[in-house]
Amino acid sequence: MMAALRRAQGLPCQDDYARLANTRRLLAASIAPAIVEREGNARYLARALSLIVKLRPMVEK
């Protein structure tokens, strides 16, 4: 969605924008243990793990 909005505004958007966005999400999910320690919500950790499992194959090459 962000890539489509950028293109509609005439802003540059690389062809691998989706892969880069998924890489960012994967990296954010990977720091979940540090956030859970601070936030104290174990559901966040479970969601982060499911994102890692889902997104890792999309960003590996």
Buried (B, 14 or more C-beta within 10 A) or exposed (E): EEBEEBEEEEEEBEEEBEBEBBBEBBEEBBEBEEBBEEEEEEEBBEEBBEBBEEBBEBBEE
